[in-house]
Amino acid sequence: MFGQKITRVEDPALLRGKGRYLDDIHLPGMLHAAFVRSQYAHARITGIDASSALDMDGTVAVYALDDLRAHLTNTVMPVEQPSGALKQSASPSVLADGEVRHVGEPVAVVIAETAYGAEDAAAMVEVSYDTLAVSADYLGALADGAPKAHSALSDNLVAGFTLSYGDADAAFANAAHVFGETLHQHKGLGHAIECRGVAARLDDHDGRLTVWSATQMAHRAQSILVELLNLPEDRIRVITPNVGGGFGPKFVFYQEEVVIPVATILLGRPVKWVEDRREHFTAATMERDQLWDLEVAVDADGRLLGVRGDMAHDHGAYTPYGVNLPYNAATNFLGPYELPAMSLDVKLALTNMTPVTPVRGAGRPQGTFAMERLMDRIARELELDRVEVRRRNLIPADAMPYDTQIKTRDGAIMTYDSGDYPAAL
């Protein structure tokens, strides 16, 4: 295979418009689902009245969390990745468990004979709320006495860590120049052409559950379903059909991927749910708001001596995929440059915003952006060419392999094994 052209097996169908996506799955007797979602950023649920929805023609069932409890090993999603940086647990519930913490959070699911009928019936479910104080600003959320994103938690600091090596204090004490930059990197979304979707079928003969999901992670989806449904691995099969773009948000396991299989088990009929674009804006995970407040120390020639500062990160309402986004941003901040010392304090704030997970680069572009803006600042202040400042600070080829002194999430030192960065410039 090495050195040979390998024909892609998926291209002919996709190029001819014959790809099979989640919404192309049509099974005999299939029902359709629509979710009742929170209209509030933060509120306590005081009641759910589904009587009007159940009276509508074609409505088969309406389920809230209490209707699913008996069929789950846990109502809390096992999606929080282990990390020493975590200070509090903020895993999402399969459906809202008494308190909603962001607009778009699923509260209940309506099952009907048609997709349109499910949408119409979902609009008739009446949810009563007592609104709560909202944590909307991630910078203010870290202040003492700020409104809490989770009523039961002590504060909004869900995670934090300091990334440091070398002697940053000495670097700044001996620097010829010190410059500061404050950088705000705004929120982004990963809008694939195809939104999310899930379908499920229970085999009448062998009891095998088949789940189709427009996901980037079929194996992890299966392992989570095995855990939550308490079924053996050979009883659950997860299939990923053609996916119309992923970009990170589909690398997350969502509440809908549990609810639809459970509804299938309860009703004994296939069930499908397809996310619409409006849902995607609030229910699919987003990426970052970050504020980097940095200082850089350089010598008279513009060579880096050290960087110190803080980075605040909007974590959103839950922890659906660990802390890898801000951690990757911090560890990849170094880029291709020789940086003798660094001290960066990182804080992750819970807010009543849509949960945050990696999108396109998993945090690395944010770290790169911050370092490159510092390089531009050095060039501007010292009246040097921007390319020349970078050339002076690039790791030389004879320094490879280069130990960065930065520890990655697995605890190992991040090492650049090879490369000639000056030649590439």
N, C-alpha and C positions, 0 to 999 in steps of 0.2 A: 504493500500500500504506500509506503513512503516514497515520495518523489513522483507519484502517479496522480493523474487527475481522477477524482472520485465524483461520480455523478450523484447529485442530490436526488433522493428518491421522492421527496415531497413536492418538488417544483411543478411537474406536469399538471397535477390536479389544481394547484393554487393558481397557476398561470391561465388555466382554462375556466376559472370560476367554479370549479367543482370541489373546493374545500368544504369540509363538514365541520361547522362550528357548533357551539353549545345550543344555540337556538334552532339549529337544523335537526335536532333530535326530537322525533315525534314517535311516541310509543302508544300502543293500544290502551285505551282507558286512562290516558294521562290527564292529571289535574294540574292546575296552575296556582302559583302562590304570589301574593303581594304582601309587603310588610307595612305594618303601622309603625311609623317612626316619630320620634320626639320632635316637637316643634320648638322646644325650649333648650337652651344651653345647659341649664341646671335646674332641676325640679324634683320634688318628691311625688311619686305616683300615689294617688289616694283612691283610685278606682278605675276599673276597666269595664265598660258596658258594651257587649258585643251583640245585644239582642236585635238591634235594627239590621246589622250586617247578616246575622243568621236568618232573618226573615226574608232576605232577598233571594229571588230565584237563582239557582245555580250555586249558591254558597254551600259548601260541604262542611267546613269546620273553621273555627277561630281558636288559636292557641296562644296563651300567654305562658310565662315561665312556669307557673304552678302546674300547668297541664303537662309539662314535659319532665318535671323533676323525677318522677318515678322511673323514667326511661333513661336516665343519665347517671353516671357514677359521680358526677360533680357538675354543678351549674356554672362553675368558674372555668373559663377556657384555659387549658394548659399550654399557653403560647409564650409565656414570659421566659426569655432565654436567661440562663444563670449568668450572673455577673457580680463581681465584688463591688462594683460601683453602685448597685441598687441599694437604696436605703429604705424603700417602702414598696410593697406589692400593689400593683394597680392593674391586675389582669381583668379583661372584660368578662361579663357574664354572657351566657348563651342568648338570653333575652334580658331586658332590663329587670333588675332585681330590686324593685322598690324605689330606685333613684336613677334618673337619667342625667348624663354628664356631658352630652354634646348634642347639638341639633343633628338629626339623622340617625340617632341610636335606635336600633330595632326594639320595639316594645311588645309587639304581637305579630302573628302571621295569620293571614286569611287564605284559605284554600277554597278554590272554586272550579267549576267546570271549564271556564275560559279565563284567559289572561285579563280580558277587559272586565269580566265579572268580578274577578279577584280585586282589581284596582278599585272598582266602584264600591265594593263591599268594604274594603279597607278604609275608604273615606267615611264610612258610616260608623266605624268603631269609635266610641266616645271614651277618651281617656281623661280623667280628672287629675289635675296637678296642683301642687302648692309650689310656687316658684321659690328658688333659693338664690342667694348671692352668687354672682358669676365671677369666675376667675378667667378674664379675657386677655389680659396683658401679661405675657410671660415674664417681663422684667418686674412689674409690680407684684406678680404672684410670689416672688421670692422674698418680698419684704415681710417683716414681722406684722402680724395681724391682718394679712391680706385674706380676702375671701378664699375659702378652700374649695378646690375642684371636686374633692371627695369629702363628704361630710364626716365620714368616720376616720379619716386620716388626720395626723397631727399637724401637717403643713403641706406645702406644695413641692417641697424638694424631694423628688422621687429618686434622684441619683446624682452622684457627683464624684469627681476624681481630679487629681492633680497630675499632670504629665510634666516631669522635670528631669533634668540631667545637667551635669556640669555645674559651674559656679556662676549663676546668673547675677548675683549681687556684685561679684568682682568684675564681671564683664561690663556692667553699667558704670561701676566706679571708675574704670580705666578707659572708658570710651571717649573718643574724640568728639563724637556726635551721638545724640539720642533724639529720636523722632517718634511721634505717636500717631496712631491711626485708630479711628473708631469706624467699624464697618458693619452695616446692617445688611444681612442677606435674607431676602423676603421669602415668604411661603411659596411653594410650588406644588403642582399636581401632575400626576402621570396619566394623561388622558389618551388611552389607546382607542383605536377605532371601535373595537368591541369592548363593551363594558363587562362586568362580571356576570357569572351565571352558574347555576347548579341544577342538576337533574338527578333523580334517584329512582331505582326500581328494586323491588324485593321479589326474588324468584320464588314462585309458589311451591316448587318441587324440592329444592335443596336449602331454601332459606338464605340463599346468598344475596347480600346487598351489593348492588352495583351503583356507584356514584360517578357521575360525569361532572367535572368542574373545569371552568375556564381559569386554570391556575398555572403557576410556574413551578409548583412543588407537589406533584401527585403523591410522592412517597411520604412526605411529612403529613399531608392531609390524611393518608391512610392510617398512619401511626396515631394521630390525634383521635380519629374516629374510633379506632380500636380501643383506645383508652377511655373515651367518653361513653361509648355504647357498650363496653364490656363484652365485646365479641372477639373471637379468635381471628387472627390475621387472614386465614383462608376463607373467612366468611364475608370479608369486605374487600371489594375491588374498586379502586379509584382509577378512572380513565380521564386523560386529558385529550380532548379532541383538538382540532386545529384551533389556535388561539390568535385572535386578531390584535396582537400587541400585548405586552406585559408591563415592561418599564419599571418594575418594582412593586407597585401596589398589588399585583397578582402573585407576589412572593409571600403573601401574608395569608394565614388561615383565618377565615371570618366566621361570624356567628351563623350566617346563612348556610354555610357548608355543614353545620350540625343540624340546624332546624329542618332543612328539607329532607335529609335522610330519616330523621325521627318522624316527621309527618308521613313519610312513605310507609314506615313500619306501622304506625298507628292506623292508617287508613287502608293498607294493603293494596294501594294503587300507586302507579308512578306519579311523581310530582316534579314540576319544573318551575324554576324562578329565573328570570332574566332581569338584570338591573337596567334601569333607564338612566339617561344622562343626568337628569336632575338628582337622582339618588347618588350617582357617582360623585357629585360635587360635595356631598356631606357624609356619605357612608363609606366610601373608599378612602384608604389612608392617604395622607399627604406628606410632603417633605418640608421640614425645617421652618422656622423663623429663627435666626441666629443673630446675636450681637457679639462681635469680636472687638474688645477694647485692648489694644496692643501697644507696646513700646519696643523699639528696635535699637540696639546699640551697635555702632560701627566704628571702625578705625578711620584715620584721615583719608584712606584710599577707598572707602566705601565697602570694605570687607566686613562681613557679619561677625559680631562678637557674641551676641546673645539676643534673645527675645523673651519678653515676659508679658503677662496680661491675663485677661479673663475672657471666657466665652460662655454666654448664656444661651440656652437652647429651649425652644418651645416643644415640649414632649407631647402635647395634646392631652386627651382625657384618659388614655390607657397605655399599657405597655404591650402592644400586640406583636412586637418583634425585638425585644431587648433594647440595648443601648448602642448598637453598632454604628448607627448613623453619626452621632456626635463623636464617638470614639474613633471612627475612621477619619473624620474630619481633623481631629487633633493629631493623630499619629501620622497622617499624610501631609500635615502642614509643612513639614520640612522640605518636601519636594526634592529636587536634584542638587540642593545646595549644602555646603559645609556650614553647619551651625554649631559652634562649640558649646553653647549653653542655652537652655530653654526652661521656662517655668510657666505653665499654662494651667489655670484653675478653671475647671469646667463644671457648670451646674445645669441640671435638667429640671425644668419646671413643669408641673402638671397644670394644665389649663382646661377650661371647658370648651375646647376646640376639637375638631376631628383628630383622632390619633395620628401620630407622625411615625413614618417608617421610611426606609431608603427608597429613593427614586433616582434612577439613572446615575450610577456612580457611587451610591451608598455612602454619601458624606465626603468622599474624597475631593470632588470638585470644590466644595466649600473651603476645605483647608488650603487647597491650591490657590483659590481666589485670594484668600487672606495674605498668604506669603507673597504672591505676585504684586499685590497692592503695596506691600512694604518695599519691595524692590523698586517699584515706580517712585515711591516717596523718596527713597535714598537718591535715586538718579535726579529727581527734581531739585532736591535740596543742595546736592553737591554739584549740580550743573554738569552731570555726566550723561553720556548716551545710555539709554535704557538697556540696550544689548550689552554694552561694556560692563555695566554693573552686574549683570547676570554672569557674564564670562568670568569676572573676577571671583565669583562666589561658587561656581560650579564645582562639584566633586571631580577631581582629575582622574584620568583613566588609570594612572599608576596606583591610585588608592583603592582600586577594586580588588577583591570584594570589600565593601565598605560597611562596617557596623555602625548603625545610626545612633546607638545608645537608647533608642526608643523601644519600649516593650509593646508588642501587639496584644490583642485581647487574649491570646492563649498563653501569654507570659514569656514568649520567646523574643529575643532581640531581633528587630527588623533589620535585615541585611540586604544590601544591593549586591547581587552576585557578580555583575559585569556591566560594561557599558563605557562609552566614551562620549560623555555629555558635551565637552567643549567642541569636539569634532562635529557633533550633531547640530550645534548651534550655528 
